[in-house]
Amino acid sequence: MKYQTLSCLGLLLLPLVTQAIEPGPASLSQQSTETWLLLQSRNQVKSPIPQNASPSERELALQRWLDNYKHPIPEYYKEYVGSGGSGGSK
């Protein structure tokens, strides 16, 4: 009975604990980035100069995209250990 009462009390206090965490960006640079992304997604800031790609640039970009499909997808990916990290190889 005592355990049940303490559990219920803990569950009732859980929303108060979560409200103590401040929402939003953790640093000034993150806040700046999120502000720019929000402005761009709302189409509030844009360049006054249109930035169109030339036909040759579009062709090169399309060719790079198509070249991605030339490589087969392996059944398993190998894990490589870098000089500073640790991890197991399979």
PDB file as gemmi writes it, atoms N, CA and C in Angstrom:
CRYST1    1.000    1.000    1.000  90.00  90.00  90.00 P 1                      
ATOM      1  N   MET A   1       0.825  -1.193   0.000  1.00  0.00           N  
ATOM      2  CA  MET A   1       0.000   0.000   0.000  1.00  0.00           C  
ATOM      3  C   MET A   1       0.871   1.260   0.000  1.00  0.00           C  
ATOM      4  N   LYS A   2       1.940   1.224   0.788  1.00  0.00           N  
ATOM      5  CA  LYS A   2       2.822   2.377   0.873  1.00  0.00           C  
ATOM      6  C   LYS A   2       3.521   2.617  -0.465  1.00  0.00           C  
ATOM      7  N   TYR A   3       3.947   1.528  -1.112  1.00  0.00           N  
ATOM      8  CA  TYR A   3       4.608   1.626  -2.415  1.00  0.00           C  
ATOM      9  C   TYR A   3       3.657   2.206  -3.461  1.00  0.00           C  
ATOM     10  N   GLN A   4       2.426   1.794  -3.412  1.00  0.00           N  
ATOM     11  CA  GLN A   4       1.424   2.276  -4.359  1.00  0.00           C  
ATOM     12  C   GLN A   4       1.173   3.772  -4.164  1.00  0.00           C  
ATOM     13  N   THR A   5       1.113   4.210  -2.931  1.00  0.00           N  
ATOM     14  CA  THR A   5       0.890   5.623  -2.634  1.00  0.00           C  
ATOM     15  C   THR A   5       2.065   6.465  -3.109  1.00  0.00           C  
ATOM     16  N   LEU A   6       3.284   5.991  -2.871  1.00  0.00           N  
ATOM     17  CA  LEU A   6       4.467   6.730  -3.324  1.00  0.00           C  
ATOM     18  C   LEU A   6       4.545   6.768  -4.850  1.00  0.00           C  
ATOM     19  N   SER A   7       4.156   5.685  -5.491  1.00  0.00           N  
ATOM     20  CA  SER A   7       4.164   5.657  -6.960  1.00  0.00           C  
ATOM     21  C   SER A   7       3.172   6.660  -7.525  1.00  0.00           C  
ATOM     22  N   CYS A   8       1.988   6.707  -6.956  1.00  0.00           N  
ATOM     23  CA  CYS A   8       0.973   7.673  -7.424  1.00  0.00           C  
ATOM     24  C   CYS A   8       1.440   9.107  -7.193  1.00  0.00           C  
ATOM     25  N   LEU A   9       2.058   9.349  -6.044  1.00  0.00           N  
ATOM     26  CA  LEU A   9       2.566  10.687  -5.754  1.00  0.00           C  
ATOM     27  C   LEU A   9       3.656  11.084  -6.745  1.00  0.00           C  
ATOM     28  N   GLY A  10       4.525  10.125  -7.075  1.00  0.00           N  
ATOM     29  CA  GLY A  10       5.580  10.390  -8.060  1.00  0.00           C  
ATOM     30  C   GLY A  10       5.009  10.704  -9.432  1.00  0.00           C  
ATOM     31  N   LEU A  11       3.983   9.983  -9.828  1.00  0.00           N  
ATOM     32  CA  LEU A  11       3.355  10.247 -11.127  1.00  0.00           C  
ATOM     33  C   LEU A  11       2.648  11.598 -11.145  1.00  0.00           C  
ATOM     34  N   LEU A  12       2.103  11.995 -10.026  1.00  0.00           N  
ATOM     35  CA  LEU A  12       1.443  13.300  -9.964  1.00  0.00           C  
ATOM     36  C   LEU A  12       2.451  14.446 -10.026  1.00  0.00           C  
ATOM     37  N   LEU A  13       3.663  14.228  -9.513  1.00  0.00           N  
ATOM     38  CA  LEU A  13       4.684  15.277  -9.514  1.00  0.00           C  
ATOM     39  C   LEU A  13       5.482  15.326 -10.814  1.00  0.00           C  
ATOM     40  N   LEU A  14       5.360  14.318 -11.661  1.00  0.00           N  
ATOM     41  CA  LEU A  14       6.127  14.258 -12.901  1.00  0.00           C  
ATOM     42  C   LEU A  14       5.892  15.466 -13.819  1.00  0.00           C  
ATOM     43  N   PRO A  15       4.659  15.941 -14.019  1.00  0.00           N  
ATOM     44  CA  PRO A  15       4.489  17.132 -14.872  1.00  0.00           C  
ATOM     45  C   PRO A  15       5.187  18.381 -14.326  1.00  0.00           C  
ATOM     46  N   LEU A  16       5.304  18.488 -13.026  1.00  0.00           N  
ATOM     47  CA  LEU A  16       5.992  19.652 -12.456  1.00  0.00           C  
ATOM     48  C   LEU A  16       7.481  19.607 -12.751  1.00  0.00           C  
ATOM     49  N   VAL A  17       8.049  18.422 -12.781  1.00  0.00           N  
ATOM     50  CA  VAL A  17       9.469  18.276 -13.075  1.00  0.00           C  
ATOM     51  C   VAL A  17       9.739  18.602 -14.541  1.00  0.00           C  
ATOM     52  N   THR A  18       8.869  18.165 -15.426  1.00  0.00           N  
ATOM     53  CA  THR A  18       9.087  18.421 -16.848  1.00  0.00           C  
ATOM     54  C   THR A  18       8.906  19.888 -17.195  1.00  0.00           C  
ATOM     55  N   GLN A  19       8.132  20.619 -16.434  1.00  0.00           N  
ATOM     56  CA  GLN A  19       7.967  22.043 -16.702  1.00  0.00           C  
ATOM     57  C   GLN A  19       9.209  22.829 -16.313  1.00  0.00           C  
ATOM     58  N   ALA A  20      10.078  22.252 -15.512  1.00  0.00           N  
ATOM     59  CA  ALA A  20      11.287  22.949 -15.088  1.00  0.00           C  
ATOM     60  C   ALA A  20      12.317  23.030 -16.211  1.00  0.00           C  
ATOM     61  N   ILE A  21      12.184  22.186 -17.221  1.00  0.00           N  
ATOM     62  CA  ILE A  21      13.109  22.204 -18.348  1.00  0.00           C  
ATOM     63  C   ILE A  21      12.666  23.306 -19.311  1.00  0.00           C  
ATOM     64  N   GLU A  22      13.568  24.247 -19.552  1.00  0.00           N  
ATOM     65  CA  GLU A  22      13.214  25.353 -20.439  1.00  0.00           C  
ATOM     66  C   GLU A  22      13.284  24.900 -21.892  1.00  0.00           C  
ATOM     67  N   PRO A  23      12.211  25.105 -22.643  1.00  0.00           N  
ATOM     68  CA  PRO A  23      12.260  24.739 -24.055  1.00  0.00           C  
ATOM     69  C   PRO A  23      13.037  25.765 -24.864  1.00  0.00           C  
ATOM     70  N   GLY A  24      13.469  25.367 -26.013  1.00  0.00           N  
ATOM     71  CA  GLY A  24      14.149  26.301 -26.889  1.00  0.00           C  
ATOM     72  C   GLY A  24      15.613  25.970 -27.062  1.00  0.00           C  
ATOM     73  N   PRO A  25      16.298  26.801 -27.848  1.00  0.00           N  
ATOM     74  CA  PRO A  25      17.701  26.541 -28.159  1.00  0.00           C  
ATOM     75  C   PRO A  25      18.600  26.657 -26.928  1.00  0.00           C  
ATOM     76  N   ALA A  26      19.649  25.853 -26.934  1.00  0.00           N  
ATOM     77  CA  ALA A  26      20.562  25.819 -25.797  1.00  0.00           C  
ATOM     78  C   ALA A  26      21.636  26.898 -25.876  1.00  0.00           C  
ATOM     79  N   SER A  27      21.994  27.333 -27.081  1.00  0.00           N  
ATOM     80  CA  SER A  27      23.065  28.317 -27.205  1.00  0.00           C  
ATOM     81  C   SER A  27      22.625  29.448 -28.139  1.00  0.00           C  
ATOM     82  N   LEU A  28      23.420  30.493 -28.155  1.00  0.00           N  
ATOM     83  CA  LEU A  28      23.117  31.647 -29.000  1.00  0.00           C  
ATOM     84  C   LEU A  28      23.213  31.291 -30.481  1.00  0.00           C  
ATOM     85  N   SER A  29      24.213  30.477 -30.841  1.00  0.00           N  
ATOM     86  CA  SER A  29      24.348  30.099 -32.250  1.00  0.00           C  
ATOM     87  C   SER A  29      23.194  29.213 -32.688  1.00  0.00           C  
ATOM     88  N   GLN A  30      22.714  28.327 -31.813  1.00  0.00           N  
ATOM     89  CA  GLN A  30      21.567  27.493 -32.156  1.00  0.00           C  
ATOM     90  C   GLN A  30      20.316  28.352 -32.307  1.00  0.00           C  
ATOM     91  N   GLN A  31      20.156  29.339 -31.451  1.00  0.00           N  
ATOM     92  CA  GLN A  31      19.004  30.239 -31.534  1.00  0.00           C  
ATOM     93  C   GLN A  31      19.042  31.016 -32.847  1.00  0.00           C  
ATOM     94  N   SER A  32      20.210  31.483 -33.231  1.00  0.00           N  
ATOM     95  CA  SER A  32      20.360  32.213 -34.487  1.00  0.00           C  
ATOM     96  C   SER A  32      20.026  31.328 -35.681  1.00  0.00           C  
ATOM     97  N   THR A  33      20.504  30.095 -35.655  1.00  0.00           N  
ATOM     98  CA  THR A  33      20.236  29.160 -36.748  1.00  0.00           C  
ATOM     99  C   THR A  33      18.744  28.866 -36.852  1.00  0.00           C  
ATOM    100  N   GLU A  34      18.110  28.597 -35.706  1.00  0.00           N  
ATOM    101  CA  GLU A  34      16.681  28.302 -35.727  1.00  0.00           C  
ATOM    102  C   GLU A  34      15.863  29.504 -36.209  1.00  0.00           C  
ATOM    103  N   THR A  35      16.296  30.709 -35.865  1.00  0.00           N  
ATOM    104  CA  THR A  35      15.601  31.912 -36.332  1.00  0.00           C  
ATOM    105  C   THR A  35      15.683  32.033 -37.849  1.00  0.00           C  
ATOM    106  N   TRP A  36      16.887  31.815 -38.420  1.00  0.00           N  
ATOM    107  CA  TRP A  36      17.042  31.899 -39.872  1.00  0.00           C  
ATOM    108  C   TRP A  36      16.238  30.823 -40.583  1.00  0.00           C  
ATOM    109  N   LEU A  37      16.246  29.613 -40.040  1.00  0.00           N  
ATOM    110  CA  LEU A  37      15.482  28.540 -40.667  1.00  0.00           C  
ATOM    111  C   LEU A  37      13.992  28.823 -40.637  1.00  0.00           C  
ATOM    112  N   LEU A  38      13.521  29.408 -39.551  1.00  0.00           N  
ATOM    113  CA  LEU A  38      12.104  29.756 -39.455  1.00  0.00           C  
ATOM    114  C   LEU A  38      11.746  30.844 -40.462  1.00  0.00           C  
ATOM    115  N   LEU A  39      12.588  31.861 -40.581  1.00  0.00           N  
ATOM    116  CA  LEU A  39      12.330  32.932 -41.546  1.00  0.00           C  
ATOM    117  C   LEU A  39      12.333  32.401 -42.987  1.00  0.00           C  
ATOM    118  N   GLN A  40      13.260  31.503 -43.281  1.00  0.00           N  
ATOM    119  CA  GLN A  40      13.331  30.944 -44.635  1.00  0.00           C  
ATOM    120  C   GLN A  40      12.132  30.060 -44.933  1.00  0.00           C  
ATOM    121  N   SER A  41      11.696  29.277 -43.955  1.00  0.00           N  
ATOM    122  CA  SER A  41      10.568  28.386 -44.199  1.00  0.00           C  
ATOM    123  C   SER A  41       9.268  29.165 -44.397  1.00  0.00           C  
ATOM    124  N   ARG A  42       9.188  30.347 -43.811  1.00  0.00           N  
ATOM    125  CA  ARG A  42       8.000  31.192 -43.988  1.00  0.00           C  
ATOM    126  C   ARG A  42       8.126  32.123 -45.193  1.00  0.00           C  
ATOM    127  N   ASN A  43       9.237  32.016 -45.910  1.00  0.00           N  
ATOM    128  CA  ASN A  43       9.496  32.828 -47.101  1.00  0.00           C  
ATOM    129  C   ASN A  43       9.488  34.327 -46.776  1.00  0.00           C  
ATOM    130  N   GLN A  44      10.020  34.682 -45.607  1.00  0.00           N  
ATOM    131  CA  GLN A  44      10.060  36.081 -45.205  1.00  0.00           C  
ATOM    132  C   GLN A  44      11.364  36.755 -45.595  1.00  0.00           C  
ATOM    133  N   VAL A  45      12.414  36.004 -45.794  1.00  0.00           N  
ATOM    134  CA  VAL A  45      13.681  36.571 -46.236  1.00  0.00           C  
ATOM    135  C   VAL A  45      14.131  35.820 -47.476  1.00  0.00           C  
ATOM    136  N   LYS A  46      14.446  36.546 -48.494  1.00  0.00           N  
ATOM    137  CA  LYS A  46      14.975  35.924 -49.702  1.00  0.00           C  
ATOM    138  C   LYS A  46      15.825  36.953 -50.431  1.00  0.00           C  
ATOM    139  N   SER A  47      16.649  36.474 -51.281  1.00  0.00           N  
ATOM    140  CA  SER A  47      17.540  37.347 -52.025  1.00  0.00           C  
ATOM    141  C   SER A  47      16.741  38.118 -53.072  1.00  0.00           C  
ATOM    142  N   PRO A  48      17.030  39.406 -53.261  1.00  0.00           N  
ATOM    143  CA  PRO A  48      16.340  40.151 -54.303  1.00  0.00           C  
ATOM    144  C   PRO A  48      16.820  39.751 -55.701  1.00  0.00           C  
ATOM    145  N   ILE A  49      17.954  39.053 -55.753  1.00  0.00           N  
ATOM    146  CA  ILE A  49      18.515  38.633 -57.041  1.00  0.00           C  
ATOM    147  C   ILE A  49      18.185  37.162 -57.259  1.00  0.00           C  
ATOM    148  N   PRO A  50      17.434  36.844 -58.308  1.00  0.00           N  
ATOM    149  CA  PRO A  50      17.136  35.432 -58.564  1.00  0.00           C  
ATOM    150  C   PRO A  50      18.417  34.654 -58.855  1.00  0.00           C  
ATOM    151  N   GLN A  51      18.528  33.464 -58.321  1.00  0.00           N  
ATOM    152  CA  GLN A  51      19.722  32.647 -58.494  1.00  0.00           C  
ATOM    153  C   GLN A  51      19.346  31.406 -59.301  1.00  0.00           C  
ATOM    154  N   ASN A  52      19.346  31.559 -60.588  1.00  0.00           N  
ATOM    155  CA  ASN A  52      18.982  30.472 -61.482  1.00  0.00           C  
ATOM    156  C   ASN A  52      20.234  29.717 -61.921  1.00  0.00           C  
ATOM    157  N   ALA A  53      20.085  28.424 -62.076  1.00  0.00           N  
ATOM    158  CA  ALA A  53      21.197  27.606 -62.567  1.00  0.00           C  
ATOM    159  C   ALA A  53      21.169  27.607 -64.093  1.00  0.00           C  
ATOM    160  N   SER A  54      22.351  27.623 -64.673  1.00  0.00           N  
ATOM    161  CA  SER A  54      22.450  27.570 -66.128  1.00  0.00           C  
ATOM    162  C   SER A  54      22.118  26.147 -66.591  1.00  0.00           C  
ATOM    163  N   PRO A  55      21.809  25.964 -67.863  1.00  0.00           N  
ATOM    164  CA  PRO A  55      21.513  24.610 -68.348  1.00  0.00           C  
ATOM    165  C   PRO A  55      22.667  23.629 -68.121  1.00  0.00           C  
ATOM    166  N   SER A  56      23.904  24.089 -68.258  1.00  0.00           N  
ATOM    167  CA  SER A  56      25.031  23.177 -68.033  1.00  0.00           C  
ATOM    168  C   SER A  56      25.145  22.791 -66.553  1.00  0.00           C  
ATOM    169  N   GLU A  57      24.867  23.738 -65.647  1.00  0.00           N  
ATOM    170  CA  GLU A  57      24.892  23.426 -64.218  1.00  0.00           C  
ATOM    171  C   GLU A  57      23.790  22.434 -63.852  1.00  0.00           C  
ATOM    172  N   ARG A  58      22.617  22.623 -64.433  1.00  0.00           N  
ATOM    173  CA  ARG A  58      21.517  21.688 -64.185  1.00  0.00           C  
ATOM    174  C   ARG A  58      21.856  20.301 -64.700  1.00  0.00           C  
ATOM    175  N   GLU A  59      22.493  20.232 -65.856  1.00  0.00           N  
ATOM    176  CA  GLU A  59      22.874  18.946 -66.442  1.00  0.00           C  
ATOM    177  C   GLU A  59      23.906  18.229 -65.569  1.00  0.00           C  
ATOM    178  N   LEU A  60      24.891  18.971 -65.056  1.00  0.00           N  
ATOM    179  CA  LEU A  60      25.898  18.372 -64.169  1.00  0.00           C  
ATOM    180  C   LEU A  60      25.276  17.880 -62.862  1.00  0.00           C  
ATOM    181  N   ALA A  61      24.361  18.646 -62.309  1.00  0.00           N  
ATOM    182  CA  ALA A  61      23.699  18.244 -61.069  1.00  0.00           C  
ATOM    183  C   ALA A  61      22.857  16.988 -61.296  1.00  0.00           C  
ATOM    184  N   LEU A  62      22.162  16.927 -62.398  1.00  0.00           N  
ATOM    185  CA  LEU A  62      21.359  15.753 -62.719  1.00  0.00           C  
ATOM    186  C   LEU A  62      22.262  14.538 -62.933  1.00  0.00           C  
ATOM    187  N   GLN A  63      23.403  14.737 -63.579  1.00  0.00           N  
ATOM    188  CA  GLN A  63      24.326  13.632 -63.819  1.00  0.00           C  
ATOM    189  C   GLN A  63      24.904  13.110 -62.508  1.00  0.00           C  
ATOM    190  N   ARG A  64      25.235  14.006 -61.574  1.00  0.00           N  
ATOM    191  CA  ARG A  64      25.723  13.565 -60.259  1.00  0.00           C  
ATOM    192  C   ARG A  64      24.661  12.751 -59.542  1.00  0.00           C  
ATOM    193  N   TRP A  65      23.412  13.185 -59.643  1.00  0.00           N  
ATOM    194  CA  TRP A  65      22.310  12.477 -58.999  1.00  0.00           C  
ATOM    195  C   TRP A  65      22.133  11.089 -59.603  1.00  0.00           C  
ATOM    196  N   LEU A  66      22.211  11.004 -60.924  1.00  0.00           N  
ATOM    197  CA  LEU A  66      22.064   9.712 -61.588  1.00  0.00           C  
ATOM    198  C   LEU A  66      23.236   8.785 -61.296  1.00  0.00           C  
ATOM    199  N   ASP A  67      24.433   9.340 -61.122  1.00  0.00           N  
ATOM    200  CA  ASP A  67      25.615   8.524 -60.824  1.00  0.00           C  
ATOM    201  C   ASP A  67      25.512   7.852 -59.460  1.00  0.00           C  
ATOM    202  N   ASN A  68      24.700   8.407 -58.564  1.00  0.00           N  
ATOM    203  CA  ASN A  68      24.528   7.790 -57.248  1.00  0.00           C  
ATOM    204  C   ASN A  68      23.922   6.393 -57.359  1.00  0.00           C  
ATOM    205  N   TYR A  69      23.174   6.135 -58.405  1.00  0.00           N  
ATOM    206  CA  TYR A  69      22.498   4.854 -58.544  1.00  0.00           C  
ATOM    207  C   TYR A  69      23.368   3.796 -59.217  1.00  0.00           C  
ATOM    208  N   LYS A  70      24.602   4.121 -59.565  1.00  0.00           N  
ATOM    209  CA  LYS A  70      25.494   3.155 -60.201  1.00  0.00           C  
ATOM    210  C   LYS A  70      26.123   2.202 -59.191  1.00  0.00           C  
ATOM    211  N   HIS A  71      26.150   2.582 -57.921  1.00  0.00           N  
ATOM    212  CA  HIS A  71      26.795   1.770 -56.901  1.00  0.00           C  
ATOM    213  C   HIS A  71      25.764   0.840 -56.267  1.00  0.00           C  
ATOM    214  N   PRO A  72      26.059  -0.455 -56.180  1.00  0.00           N  
ATOM    215  CA  PRO A  72      25.117  -1.377 -55.543  1.00  0.00           C  
ATOM    216  C   PRO A  72      25.061  -1.147 -54.030  1.00  0.00           C  
ATOM    217  N   ILE A  73      23.922  -1.389 -53.460  1.00  0.00           N  
ATOM    218  CA  ILE A  73      23.771  -1.265 -52.016  1.00  0.00           C  
ATOM    219  C   ILE A  73      24.202  -2.586 -51.399  1.00  0.00           C  
ATOM    220  N   PRO A  74      25.209  -2.568 -50.515  1.00  0.00           N  
ATOM    221  CA  PRO A  74      25.676  -3.817 -49.920  1.00  0.00           C  
ATOM    222  C   PRO A  74      24.650  -4.378 -48.935  1.00  0.00           C  
ATOM    223  N   GLU A  75      24.694  -5.692 -48.787  1.00  0.00           N  
ATOM    224  CA  GLU A  75      23.761  -6.320 -47.857  1.00  0.00           C  
ATOM    225  C   GLU A  75      24.094  -5.918 -46.418  1.00  0.00           C  
ATOM    226  N   TYR A  76      25.393  -5.826 -46.106  1.00  0.00           N  
ATOM    227  CA  TYR A  76      25.837  -5.417 -44.779  1.00  0.00           C  
ATOM    228  C   TYR A  76      26.891  -4.323 -44.926  1.00  0.00           C  
ATOM    229  N   TYR A  77      26.870  -3.384 -43.994  1.00  0.00           N  
ATOM    230  CA  TYR A  77      27.882  -2.335 -43.981  1.00  0.00           C  
ATOM    231  C   TYR A  77      28.983  -2.730 -43.012  1.00  0.00           C  
ATOM    232  N   LYS A  78      30.212  -2.501 -43.387  1.00  0.00           N  
ATOM    233  CA  LYS A  78      31.333  -2.783 -42.503  1.00  0.00           C  
ATOM    234  C   LYS A  78      31.549  -1.595 -41.582  1.00  0.00           C  
ATOM    235  N   GLU A  79      31.932  -1.885 -40.350  1.00  0.00           N  
ATOM    236  CA  GLU A  79      32.243  -0.827 -39.401  1.00  0.00           C  
ATOM    237  C   GLU A  79      33.749  -0.652 -39.357  1.00  0.00           C  
ATOM    238  N   TYR A  80      34.204   0.562 -39.531  1.00  0.00           N  
ATOM    239  CA  TYR A  80      35.628   0.860 -39.499  1.00  0.00           C  
ATOM    240  C   TYR A  80      35.933   1.630 -38.236  1.00  0.00           C  
ATOM    241  N   VAL A  81      37.059   1.323 -37.625  1.00  0.00           N  
ATOM    242  CA  VAL A  81      37.481   2.011 -36.408  1.00  0.00           C  
ATOM    243  C   VAL A  81      38.475   3.088 -36.828  1.00  0.00           C  
ATOM    244  N   GLY A  82      38.163   4.335 -36.505  1.00  0.00           N  
ATOM    245  CA  GLY A  82      39.048   5.437 -36.823  1.00  0.00           C  
ATOM    246  C   GLY A  82      40.168   5.527 -35.813  1.00  0.00           C  
ATOM    247  N   SER A  83      41.033   6.507 -35.968  1.00  0.00           N  
ATOM    248  CA  SER A  83      42.196   6.626 -35.086  1.00  0.00           C  
ATOM    249  C   SER A  83      41.792   7.079 -33.685  1.00  0.00           C  
ATOM    250  N   GLY A  84      40.698   7.834 -33.564  1.00  0.00           N  
ATOM    251  CA  GLY A  84      40.348   8.353 -32.249  1.00  0.00           C  
ATOM    252  C   GLY A  84      39.174   7.651 -31.601  1.00  0.00           C  
ATOM    253  N   GLY A  85      38.451   6.821 -32.335  1.00  0.00           N  
ATOM    254  CA  GLY A  85      37.254   6.206 -31.779  1.00  0.00           C  
ATOM    255  C   GLY A  85      37.467   4.762 -31.409  1.00  0.00           C  
ATOM    256  N   SER A  86      36.492   4.249 -30.720  1.00  0.00           N  
ATOM    257  CA  SER A  86      36.550   2.831 -30.380  1.00  0.00           C  
ATOM    258  C   SER A  86      35.267   2.180 -30.861  1.00  0.00           C  
ATOM    259  N   GLY A  87      35.367   0.965 -31.256  1.00  0.00           N  
ATOM    260  CA  GLY A  87      34.191   0.253 -31.719  1.00  0.00           C  
ATOM    261  C   GLY A  87      34.603  -1.095 -32.245  1.00  0.00           C  
ATOM    262  N   GLY A  88      33.644  -1.962 -32.302  1.00  0.00           N  
ATOM    263  CA  GLY A  88      33.942  -3.309 -32.757  1.00  0.00           C  
ATOM    264  C   GLY A  88      33.725  -3.436 -34.247  1.00  0.00           C  
ATOM    265  N   SER A  89      34.472  -4.314 -34.875  1.00  0.00           N  
ATOM    266  CA  SER A  89      34.260  -4.581 -36.287  1.00  0.00           C  
ATOM    267  C   SER A  89      33.571  -5.912 -36.425  1.00  0.00           C  
ATOM    268  N   LYS A  90      32.758  -6.015 -37.423  1.00  0.00           N  
ATOM    269  CA  LYS A  90      31.979  -7.232 -37.638  1.00  0.00           C  
ATOM    270  C   LYS A  90      32.497  -7.982 -38.822  1.00  0.00           C  
TER     271      LYS A  90                                                      
END                                                                             
